[in-house]
């Protein structure tokens, strides 16, 4: 009997529907004469708690730290024992096993650890599926690979899992016990991703609070030219005090010049024009989808992920959503006209956009060399049943479809003009833009940037008609929102000063992964380290105090870069799980010995900030889909029902 073990039931059902033969429903499996398809529910197993190694460790004591298992143990997760028993029985009857976890590091781990836990010693084949529709599953079934090829990926995932356990268990216990000594209640949770993320938020809040606005003094002048009036801005020379953005910090030079400018002759010193072409934005990765949906629809990162997951699993309208890639394979172009026509049916906006595509045009998005474990998120070609989609699901789906449709639109073309004028031997500059072809931008509701300057020729004369010195102030950075925080996690290298570390972070996923970033924000909310306020995310007094007490090596993103460096080497076969964990054990001894109750108490007292009630500004893990409407060609709107979905959780 061939046994296929999928990562989740929805994938198992998709596989069974694509394979030959009739499958009958059994408890926890689908069975045909030759093939049985069963599944996990995500991770069925988890790292054992410390007390599973030694009952004495049930009590949290600094003297017992660090806890370093010598023989690692996995235990069934709550509610997973029944499915594990089904899989155990099926594995005993199998003569061939196919691993059908998601095509990423975590998908490789969660199915393979289950297979090994159940004692299978035979060979394993790998089924890689990123689109749950029948034609795609059939193609994947014809391209099975030896799972041994993915052993380095499994080792990297296992290393990450054990290292996160060591880091989280030991440092959470160390700082929680220290917190109790300092008079604090509750658990002080530390994690490799959540703690640097909290550090980003705390430092942003402090930057805003400590910001001292500075006045600066731009000077504009209106010039009368042969074909019309043009407004240009003074470009002060290096002899005048300016900040790093070239803003004038002393008013007197600008005011002195302004007093002399009216009615002065001027000359057009230079006219520079450039014809520019801008390609469409690439299709979405999960993070870029979360950023755009948060900006456009004010959705939380977690709700975007939940919607995308339902569109993939339940509705089968989009491909695998937890992707960090923004490129599509060349195979997607086969039958792309039909794919996109089906994907846009039933929605006026999408049908209008689809009418403008040219499938003979191939964009830079179709590049097999840019694709790793996953490709970008794209419509599968299923026709949406709009009445079954919530409003948020419709919005997320429309974004996904739009960015793929944009690949078949012409480039955005425009002419940029930069003009330099001179009056009283001082330079003034103005810029203009003429849109030549809007191209893909008609899909994006972008503001009109068409600012056409009057025709000007180098050497022509002009005259100053009026001018003004303005007084403006520098502004602090904005507080983080879901969109800007996901963007910061994706581009966390911007917040690092060490060049080598910055380079590593640019090459990796940044802080967290596509699949975990949203849940990390929710984790900080649930632990009362941060709270939501008018669409922003702010650190609580508890979160600020913890970051102030921790050494910088725990609250900065550098550790993630160093981990990812080594995990990449493990994945490539140039490093090992044992070496990684041995080094980490030595580091943990230093970190545990560095905890300080007096420092923590002082940090909490001086932290500042607010500590809202636990429920303030935070959405519950269960979110309710609102009443949605379906946009139809007749303009009618139909309401859908309601259902609930639970957000994921994480301990990183």
C-alpha positions as CSV (number, residue, x, y, z in Angstrom):
1,X,0.0,0.0,0.0
2,X,1.2,3.5,-0.9
3,X,0.8,6.0,1.9
4,X,0.8,9.7,1.2
5,X,1.1,11.9,4.3
6,X,-0.1,15.5,3.7
7,X,0.6,18.5,5.9
8,X,-3.1,19.1,6.5
9,X,-6.5,17.6,5.6
10,X,-7.3,20.1,2.8
11,X,-4.1,19.2,1.0
12,X,-4.9,15.5,1.5
13,X,-8.3,15.8,-0.1
14,X,-6.8,17.8,-3.0
15,X,-4.3,15.0,-3.6
16,X,-6.9,12.2,-3.5
17,X,-9.2,14.1,-5.9
18,X,-6.3,14.3,-8.4
19,X,-5.2,10.7,-8.3
20,X,-6.7,7.8,-10.3
21,X,-9.1,5.4,-8.6
22,X,-12.0,6.0,-6.2
23,X,-11.3,7.0,-2.7
24,X,-13.6,6.2,0.2
25,X,-13.6,8.2,3.5
26,X,-12.2,6.5,6.5
27,X,-11.3,7.9,9.9
28,X,-8.4,10.3,9.4
29,X,-7.7,9.1,5.8
30,X,-9.0,8.6,2.3
31,X,-8.5,5.1,0.9
32,X,-8.4,3.5,-2.5
33,X,-7.3,0.0,-3.5
34,X,-3.7,1.0,-4.0
35,X,-3.2,4.4,-2.3
36,X,-4.1,5.8,1.1
37,X,-4.0,9.5,1.7
38,X,-3.7,10.7,5.3
39,X,-2.5,13.9,6.9
40,X,-1.2,15.8,9.8
41,X,-2.8,18.9,11.3
42,X,0.2,21.0,11.0
43,X,2.7,19.9,13.7
44,X,1.4,16.8,15.5
45,X,4.5,16.7,17.6
46,X,6.3,19.3,19.8
47,X,9.5,19.5,21.7
48,X,9.0,18.0,25.2
49,X,8.8,20.3,28.2
50,X,11.8,20.3,30.5
51,X,10.1,18.2,33.1
52,X,9.8,15.3,30.5
53,X,13.6,15.1,30.9
54,X,13.7,15.5,34.7
55,X,10.7,15.9,37.0
56,X,12.8,18.2,39.1
57,X,12.7,20.8,36.3
58,X,9.0,21.3,36.7
59,X,9.9,24.0,39.2
60,X,11.6,27.1,37.7
61,X,14.9,27.7,39.3
62,X,17.9,29.7,38.1
63,X,20.3,27.1,39.5
64,X,19.0,24.5,37.0
65,X,19.8,26.7,33.9
66,X,20.7,26.3,31.2
67,X,18.6,23.2,30.4
68,X,20.4,21.3,27.6
69,X,18.8,17.9,26.6
70,X,21.2,15.2,25.6
71,X,18.6,13.0,24.0
72,X,15.9,15.1,22.5
73,X,12.2,14.1,22.9
74,X,9.1,14.8,20.9
75,X,5.7,14.5,22.4
76,X,2.2,14.5,20.8
77,X,0.5,17.9,20.8
78,X,-2.8,18.2,22.6
79,X,-5.6,16.7,20.5
80,X,-3.1,15.1,18.1
81,X,-3.0,11.6,19.7
82,X,-5.9,10.3,17.7
83,X,-4.5,11.2,14.3
84,X,-1.1,9.9,15.4
85,X,-2.7,6.5,16.2
86,X,-4.3,6.4,12.7
87,X,-1.0,7.2,11.1
88,X,0.8,4.6,13.2
89,X,-1.6,1.9,12.0
90,X,-1.3,3.1,8.4
91,X,2.5,3.2,8.5
92,X,2.7,-0.4,9.7
93,X,0.7,-1.5,6.6
94,X,2.6,0.7,4.1
95,X,5.3,-0.5,1.7
96,X,5.9,3.0,0.3
97,X,5.5,6.4,1.9
98,X,5.2,9.8,0.1
99,X,6.0,12.9,2.1
100,X,3.5,15.7,1.1
101,X,4.4,18.5,3.4
102,X,4.4,22.1,2.2
103,X,7.4,22.9,0.1
104,X,9.4,24.9,2.7
105,X,11.7,24.3,5.7
106,X,8.8,23.9,8.2
107,X,6.8,21.7,5.9
108,X,9.7,19.4,5.4
109,X,10.2,19.2,9.2
110,X,6.6,18.6,10.4
111,X,5.9,15.6,8.1
112,X,9.3,14.0,8.3
113,X,9.5,14.2,12.1
114,X,6.1,12.4,12.2
115,X,7.3,9.7,9.8
116,X,10.5,9.1,11.9
117,X,8.5,9.3,15.2
118,X,6.3,6.5,14.0
119,X,9.3,4.3,13.3
120,X,9.3,4.0,9.5
121,X,12.7,2.8,8.3
122,X,12.1,2.5,4.5
123,X,12.7,5.0,1.7
124,X,10.5,8.1,1.5
125,X,9.5,10.0,-1.6
126,X,8.7,13.8,-1.8
127,X,5.6,15.3,-3.3
128,X,5.9,19.1,-3.8
129,X,2.6,20.9,-4.2
130,X,2.1,24.7,-4.3
131,X,-1.2,24.8,-6.1
132,X,-4.0,22.6,-4.8
133,X,-6.0,22.5,-8.0
134,X,-6.3,19.1,-9.8
135,X,-4.1,19.8,-12.9
136,X,-1.3,21.1,-10.7
137,X,-1.5,18.2,-8.3
138,X,-1.4,15.7,-11.2
139,X,1.7,17.4,-12.6
140,X,3.4,17.2,-9.1
141,X,2.5,13.5,-8.8
142,X,4.4,12.8,-12.1
143,X,7.5,14.5,-10.6
144,X,8.1,12.7,-7.3
145,X,11.6,13.1,-5.8
146,X,13.7,11.2,-3.4
147,X,13.1,12.7,0.1
148,X,16.8,12.0,0.8
149,X,17.5,15.0,-1.4
150,X,15.8,17.2,1.2
151,X,17.7,15.8,4.2
152,X,19.9,19.0,4.6
153,X,16.7,21.1,4.6
154,X,15.3,18.9,7.3
155,X,18.4,19.2,9.3
156,X,18.3,23.0,9.1
157,X,14.6,22.9,10.2
158,X,15.4,20.6,13.1
159,X,18.3,22.8,14.1
160,X,16.1,25.9,14.1
161,X,13.4,24.1,16.1
162,X,15.8,22.9,18.8
163,X,17.6,26.1,19.0
164,X,14.4,28.1,19.4
165,X,13.4,25.7,22.3
166,X,16.8,26.2,24.0
167,X,16.7,29.9,23.6
168,X,13.0,30.4,24.6
169,X,12.9,27.9,27.5
170,X,16.1,29.0,29.2
171,X,15.9,32.8,28.8
172,X,12.1,32.9,29.5
173,X,12.7,31.0,32.8
174,X,15.8,33.1,33.7
175,X,14.1,36.4,33.2
176,X,10.7,35.3,34.7
177,X,12.4,34.1,37.9
178,X,14.4,37.3,38.0
179,X,11.2,39.2,37.5
180,X,9.7,37.5,40.5
181,X,12.7,38.5,42.5
182,X,12.1,42.1,41.3
183,X,8.5,42.0,42.3
184,X,6.9,41.4,38.9
185,X,4.0,39.0,38.2
186,X,3.6,36.7,35.3
187,X,5.9,35.3,32.7
188,X,8.5,37.4,30.9
189,X,8.7,35.6,27.6
190,X,11.9,35.8,25.5
191,X,12.1,34.6,21.9
192,X,14.6,34.8,19.1
193,X,12.1,36.7,16.9
194,X,9.6,38.2,19.3
195,X,12.2,40.0,21.4
196,X,14.0,41.8,18.6
197,X,10.6,42.7,17.2
198,X,9.6,44.2,20.5
199,X,13.0,46.0,20.5
200,X,12.1,47.6,17.1
201,X,8.8,48.9,18.5
202,X,10.3,50.2,21.8
203,X,13.1,52.0,20.0
204,X,10.7,53.6,17.5
205,X,8.5,54.8,20.3
206,X,11.5,56.3,22.1
207,X,12.7,58.0,19.0
208,X,9.3,59.7,18.6
209,X,9.2,60.7,22.3
210,X,12.7,62.1,22.3
211,X,12.5,63.8,19.0
212,X,13.3,67.5,19.0
213,X,11.9,69.3,16.0
214,X,14.2,71.6,14.1
215,X,13.1,74.6,12.0
216,X,14.2,74.8,8.4
217,X,13.6,77.5,5.8
218,X,12.8,76.6,2.1
219,X,12.6,79.5,-0.3
220,X,10.6,79.4,-3.5
221,X,10.4,81.9,-6.3
222,X,8.0,82.2,-9.2
223,X,9.7,82.8,-12.6
224,X,7.9,84.3,-15.6
225,X,9.2,82.5,-18.7
226,X,8.2,82.8,-22.3
227,X,5.5,80.2,-22.1
228,X,4.2,80.6,-18.5
229,X,5.0,80.8,-14.8
230,X,7.1,78.2,-13.1
231,X,7.8,77.8,-9.4
232,X,11.4,76.8,-8.4
233,X,13.2,76.2,-5.1
234,X,16.4,77.8,-4.0
235,X,19.4,75.4,-3.8
236,X,21.6,76.9,-1.0
237,X,25.4,76.5,-1.4
238,X,27.7,74.6,1.0
239,X,28.6,77.8,2.8
240,X,25.1,77.8,4.4
241,X,24.3,75.5,7.3
242,X,22.2,72.5,6.2
243,X,21.1,69.1,7.5
244,X,21.9,65.8,5.9
245,X,18.9,66.3,3.5
246,X,20.1,69.7,2.3
247,X,17.5,71.6,4.3
248,X,18.5,75.2,5.2
249,X,18.8,75.6,9.0
250,X,19.3,79.4,9.2
251,X,16.5,81.7,8.1
252,X,18.7,84.8,7.6
253,X,20.4,83.9,4.2
254,X,17.0,82.9,2.7
255,X,15.3,86.1,3.9
256,X,18.1,88.3,2.7
257,X,17.9,86.7,-0.7
258,X,14.1,86.9,-0.8
259,X,14.3,90.6,-0.1
260,X,16.4,91.2,-3.3
261,X,14.6,88.7,-5.7
262,X,11.4,90.4,-6.9
263,X,11.7,91.7,-10.5
264,X,15.2,90.4,-10.9
265,X,16.2,88.9,-14.3
266,X,17.0,85.2,-14.5
267,X,18.3,82.8,-17.0
268,X,17.4,79.2,-17.7
269,X,20.8,77.5,-17.1
270,X,19.9,73.9,-17.8
271,X,16.9,71.8,-19.1
272,X,17.3,68.0,-18.6
273,X,14.7,65.6,-19.9
274,X,14.6,61.8,-19.4
275,X,12.2,59.4,-21.0
276,X,11.5,56.8,-18.3
277,X,9.8,53.3,-18.4
278,X,8.6,51.6,-15.2
279,X,7.6,48.0,-15.2
280,X,4.6,46.8,-13.2
281,X,5.1,45.8,-9.6
282,X,5.8,42.1,-9.2
283,X,3.2,39.6,-8.0
284,X,3.0,39.3,-4.3
285,X,4.9,37.5,-1.7
286,X,3.0,37.1,1.6
287,X,4.8,40.1,3.3
288,X,4.2,42.5,0.4
289,X,0.5,41.3,0.3
290,X,0.2,42.0,4.0
291,X,1.8,45.4,3.6
292,X,-0.5,46.5,0.7
293,X,-3.7,45.1,2.3
294,X,-2.9,46.8,5.6
295,X,-2.4,50.1,3.9
296,X,-5.4,49.9,1.6
297,X,-7.9,48.0,3.8
298,X,-6.5,48.6,7.3
299,X,-6.3,44.8,7.8
300,X,-4.0,43.3,10.4
301,X,-1.1,41.2,9.2
302,X,-2.7,38.1,10.8
303,X,-6.1,38.7,9.1
304,X,-4.4,39.0,5.7
305,X,-2.6,35.7,6.3
306,X,-5.9,34.0,7.5
307,X,-7.7,35.3,4.4
308,X,-5.0,34.1,2.1
309,X,-4.9,30.7,3.7
310,X,-8.6,30.3,3.2
311,X,-8.4,31.5,-0.4
312,X,-5.7,28.7,-0.9
313,X,-7.2,25.8,1.1
314,X,-10.9,26.3,1.2
315,X,-11.7,28.2,-2.0
316,X,-8.6,27.1,-4.1
317,X,-8.5,30.5,-5.8
318,X,-4.8,31.3,-5.2
319,X,-1.6,29.4,-5.0
320,X,0.4,28.7,-1.8
321,X,0.3,31.9,0.1
322,X,3.2,31.7,2.6
323,X,5.7,32.5,0.0
324,X,8.7,34.8,0.1
325,X,9.1,34.9,-3.6
326,X,7.7,37.5,-6.1
327,X,8.4,35.7,-9.3
328,X,6.3,33.1,-11.3
329,X,7.4,30.1,-13.3
330,X,7.4,30.1,-17.0
331,X,4.8,27.3,-16.9
332,X,2.2,29.7,-15.5
333,X,2.1,31.3,-19.0
334,X,0.7,28.1,-20.5
335,X,-3.0,28.8,-20.9
336,X,-2.7,32.0,-18.9
337,X,-5.4,33.7,-20.9
338,X,-8.0,31.1,-19.8
339,X,-6.6,31.1,-16.2
340,X,-7.0,34.8,-15.8
341,X,-10.3,35.0,-17.6
342,X,-11.8,32.4,-15.2
343,X,-10.1,34.1,-12.2
344,X,-11.8,37.4,-13.0
345,X,-15.3,36.2,-13.8
346,X,-18.2,37.7,-11.9
347,X,-16.5,40.9,-10.7
348,X,-16.9,44.1,-12.7
349,X,-13.6,45.6,-11.7
350,X,-11.6,42.4,-12.5
351,X,-13.4,41.9,-15.7
352,X,-12.6,45.4,-16.8
353,X,-9.0,45.0,-15.9
354,X,-8.8,41.6,-17.7
355,X,-10.2,43.2,-20.9
356,X,-7.0,45.3,-21.1
357,X,-4.4,42.6,-20.9
358,X,-2.1,41.3,-23.7
359,X,-1.0,37.8,-22.9
360,X,1.6,38.0,-25.7
361,X,3.5,40.3,-23.5
362,X,6.0,38.7,-21.1
363,X,7.1,40.6,-18.0
364,X,10.2,40.2,-15.8
365,X,8.0,38.4,-13.3
366,X,8.2,35.1,-15.2
367,X,11.7,33.9,-14.3
368,X,12.4,30.3,-13.2
369,X,15.9,31.2,-12.0
370,X,14.4,33.5,-9.3
371,X,12.2,30.8,-7.8
372,X,13.2,28.8,-4.7
373,X,10.8,26.6,-2.7
374,X,7.8,28.7,-3.7
375,X,6.7,31.0,-6.4
376,X,4.7,34.2,-6.1
377,X,1.1,34.2,-5.0
378,X,-1.2,34.0,-8.1
379,X,-4.7,33.1,-9.1
380,X,-5.2,29.4,-9.9
381,X,-7.8,29.9,-12.6
382,X,-10.7,28.7,-10.6
383,X,-13.8,30.8,-11.1
384,X,-14.6,32.6,-7.8
385,X,-18.0,31.9,-6.1
386,X,-18.1,35.5,-4.9
387,X,-21.1,34.9,-2.6
388,X,-19.0,32.5,-0.5
389,X,-16.2,35.0,0.1
390,X,-16.1,37.4,3.0
391,X,-15.5,41.1,2.2
392,X,-11.9,40.7,3.4
393,X,-11.3,37.6,1.3
394,X,-12.7,39.5,-1.8
395,X,-10.3,42.3,-1.1
396,X,-7.2,40.1,-0.7
397,X,-8.1,38.1,-3.8
398,X,-8.6,41.2,-5.9
399,X,-5.1,42.4,-4.9
400,X,-3.5,39.1,-5.8
401,X,-5.3,39.0,-9.2
402,X,-4.5,42.7,-9.9
403,X,-0.7,42.2,-9.5
404,X,-0.7,39.3,-11.9
405,X,-2.9,41.0,-14.4
406,X,-0.5,44.0,-14.3
407,X,2.2,41.8,-15.8
408,X,0.3,41.8,-19.1
409,X,-0.1,45.6,-19.3
410,X,2.3,48.0,-21.0
411,X,5.0,49.8,-19.0
412,X,4.2,53.1,-17.3
413,X,6.0,55.7,-19.5
414,X,6.7,59.3,-18.6
415,X,9.1,62.1,-19.3
416,X,10.9,63.7,-16.3
417,X,12.1,67.3,-16.7
418,X,14.5,69.1,-14.4
419,X,15.1,72.8,-14.9
420,X,17.8,74.9,-13.3
421,X,17.3,78.7,-13.2
422,X,19.8,81.3,-12.0
423,X,18.9,84.7,-10.5
424,X,21.4,86.9,-8.6
425,X,24.0,84.1,-9.1
426,X,21.8,81.7,-7.0
427,X,20.5,78.5,-8.4
428,X,16.8,77.5,-8.3
429,X,15.4,74.1,-9.3
430,X,12.1,72.8,-10.4
431,X,10.9,69.4,-11.6
432,X,8.0,68.3,-13.8
433,X,6.6,65.0,-15.1
434,X,4.6,64.4,-18.2
435,X,2.8,61.0,-18.4
436,X,3.2,59.5,-21.8
437,X,1.4,56.2,-21.2
438,X,-0.2,55.2,-17.9
439,X,0.1,51.5,-18.7
440,X,-0.3,49.2,-15.7
441,X,-1.0,52.2,-13.4
442,X,-4.6,52.2,-14.4
443,X,-5.0,49.2,-12.2
444,X,-3.6,50.8,-9.1
445,X,-5.6,54.0,-8.4
446,X,-2.3,55.9,-8.0
447,X,-2.4,59.7,-7.6
448,X,-2.0,61.8,-10.7
449,X,1.6,62.8,-10.9
450,X,1.3,64.6,-14.2
451,X,2.9,68.0,-13.5
452,X,3.8,69.4,-16.9
453,X,6.2,72.4,-17.0
454,X,5.8,75.1,-19.6
455,X,8.2,74.6,-22.5
456,X,11.7,76.1,-21.7
457,X,15.0,76.2,-23.6
458,X,18.4,76.5,-22.1
459,X,19.7,80.1,-22.3
460,X,16.2,81.7,-22.4
461,X,15.6,84.6,-20.1
462,X,13.1,84.8,-17.3
463,X,12.0,87.1,-14.5
464,X,11.2,86.7,-10.8
465,X,7.6,87.7,-10.1
466,X,7.3,86.8,-6.4
467,X,9.0,84.7,-3.7
468,X,8.5,83.5,-0.1
469,X,10.6,82.0,2.7
470,X,8.6,79.3,4.5
471,X,9.2,78.1,8.0
472,X,8.8,74.3,8.4
473,X,9.8,71.8,11.0
474,X,11.4,68.4,10.8
475,X,9.0,65.6,11.8
476,X,9.6,62.4,13.9
477,X,9.1,59.0,12.3
478,X,5.6,57.6,12.4
479,X,4.6,55.0,15.0
480,X,4.6,51.5,13.6
481,X,1.5,50.1,12.0
482,X,0.9,46.5,10.8
483,X,2.0,47.5,7.3
484,X,5.2,49.4,8.4
485,X,6.1,46.8,11.0
486,X,5.9,43.9,8.5
487,X,8.0,46.1,6.1
488,X,10.5,46.7,8.9
489,X,10.7,42.9,9.7
490,X,11.2,42.2,6.0
491,X,13.9,44.9,5.6
492,X,15.4,44.7,9.1
493,X,18.9,45.2,7.7
494,X,18.1,49.0,7.7
495,X,18.2,48.9,11.5
496,X,21.6,47.3,11.8
497,X,24.9,49.2,11.8
498,X,27.3,46.3,11.3
499,X,28.0,45.9,7.6
500,X,28.6,42.2,7.6
501,X,25.4,41.5,9.6
502,X,23.4,43.9,7.4
503,X,24.6,42.0,4.3
504,X,23.4,38.7,5.8
505,X,20.0,40.1,6.8
506,X,19.6,41.4,3.2
507,X,20.2,37.9,1.9
508,X,17.8,36.2,4.3
509,X,14.2,36.5,5.1
510,X,14.9,39.3,7.6
511,X,13.3,39.1,11.0
512,X,11.0,36.0,11.1
513,X,9.6,34.3,8.1
514,X,6.7,34.9,5.7
515,X,4.7,32.4,7.7
516,X,5.5,33.7,11.2
517,X,5.6,37.5,11.1
518,X,1.9,38.1,11.5
519,X,1.7,35.6,14.5
520,X,4.7,37.3,16.1
521,X,2.8,40.6,16.2
522,X,-0.2,38.8,17.7
523,X,2.2,37.1,20.3
524,X,3.4,40.5,21.5
525,X,-0.2,41.7,21.8
526,X,-1.2,38.6,23.7
527,X,1.7,39.0,26.2
528,X,0.9,42.6,26.8
529,X,4.2,43.8,25.5
530,X,2.5,46.0,22.9
531,X,-1.0,47.4,22.3
532,X,-2.9,48.9,19.4
533,X,-3.9,52.5,19.4
534,X,-5.7,54.2,16.5
535,X,-4.2,51.8,13.9
536,X,-0.7,52.0,15.4
537,X,1.3,49.5,17.5
538,X,2.9,50.9,20.6
539,X,5.0,49.3,23.3
540,X,3.5,49.0,26.8
541,X,5.4,49.9,30.0
542,X,6.1,46.2,30.5
543,X,7.5,45.8,27.0
544,X,9.7,48.9,27.3
545,X,11.0,47.8,30.7
546,X,11.9,44.4,29.5
547,X,13.9,45.7,26.5
548,X,15.7,48.2,28.7
549,X,16.8,45.5,31.1
550,X,17.9,43.0,28.4
551,X,21.4,43.1,26.9
552,X,21.5,44.5,23.4
553,X,22.4,41.1,22.0
554,X,19.0,39.8,22.9
555,X,16.9,42.8,21.8
556,X,18.6,43.5,18.5
557,X,18.1,41.7,15.1
558,X,21.8,40.7,14.8
559,X,21.3,37.3,16.4
560,X,18.7,36.3,13.7
561,X,21.3,37.2,11.0
562,X,23.9,35.0,12.7
563,X,21.5,32.1,13.1
564,X,20.3,32.4,9.5
565,X,24.0,32.3,8.3
566,X,24.6,29.0,10.1
567,X,21.2,27.5,9.1
568,X,22.1,28.2,5.5
569,X,25.3,26.4,6.0
570,X,23.5,23.5,7.6
571,X,21.1,23.4,4.6
572,X,24.0,23.4,2.3
573,X,25.8,20.6,4.2
574,X,28.6,22.9,5.4
575,X,27.6,22.9,9.1
576,X,25.9,20.5,11.5
577,X,23.1,20.5,14.0
578,X,25.4,19.3,16.8
579,X,28.0,22.0,16.2
580,X,25.3,24.7,16.2
581,X,23.7,23.5,19.4
582,X,27.0,23.0,21.2
583,X,27.9,26.6,20.5
584,X,24.5,27.8,21.6
585,X,24.8,25.9,24.9
586,X,28.0,27.8,25.7
587,X,26.4,31.1,24.8
588,X,23.3,30.3,27.0
589,X,25.5,29.9,30.1
590,X,26.7,33.5,29.6
591,X,23.3,34.9,28.9
592,X,21.7,33.1,31.9
593,X,24.4,34.3,34.3
594,X,23.8,37.9,33.1
595,X,20.2,38.2,34.5
596,X,19.9,40.9,37.1
597,X,16.9,41.5,39.3
598,X,18.0,45.0,40.4
599,X,18.5,46.1,36.8
600,X,15.1,44.7,35.8
601,X,13.3,46.4,38.7
602,X,15.0,49.7,37.9
603,X,14.2,49.4,34.1
604,X,10.5,48.7,34.8
605,X,10.3,51.7,37.2
606,X,11.9,54.1,34.6
607,X,10.3,52.6,31.5
608,X,7.6,55.2,31.0
609,X,4.8,54.6,28.5
610,X,1.3,53.2,29.1
611,X,0.2,49.8,30.4
612,X,-3.4,49.4,29.1
613,X,-5.7,46.7,30.3
614,X,-5.0,43.3,28.7
615,X,-7.9,43.7,26.3
616,X,-7.3,47.2,25.3
617,X,-6.7,47.7,21.6
618,X,-6.2,44.0,21.0
619,X,-8.3,41.9,18.7
620,X,-9.3,38.5,20.0
621,X,-7.6,35.5,18.4
622,X,-11.0,34.5,16.9
623,X,-12.0,37.0,14.2
624,X,-15.4,37.2,12.6
625,X,-15.9,37.6,9.0
626,X,-18.1,40.5,8.2
627,X,-21.0,40.5,5.9
628,X,-19.6,40.6,2.4
629,X,-21.0,41.6,-0.9
630,X,-20.4,40.2,-4.3
631,X,-19.9,42.7,-7.1
632,X,-21.8,41.6,-10.2
633,X,-22.0,42.8,-13.7
634,X,-25.6,43.8,-13.0
635,X,-24.5,45.9,-10.0
636,X,-26.5,43.7,-7.5
637,X,-24.9,42.8,-4.2
638,X,-25.4,39.7,-2.2
639,X,-24.6,39.1,1.4
640,X,-22.7,36.1,2.6
641,X,-23.0,34.3,5.9
642,X,-20.6,34.5,8.9
643,X,-18.0,32.0,10.1
644,X,-15.0,32.1,12.4
645,X,-11.3,31.4,12.0
646,X,-8.7,31.2,14.6
647,X,-5.4,33.0,14.3
648,X,-2.2,30.9,14.7
649,X,0.1,31.0,17.6
650,X,3.9,30.7,18.0
651,X,6.6,30.5,20.6
652,X,9.6,31.8,18.7
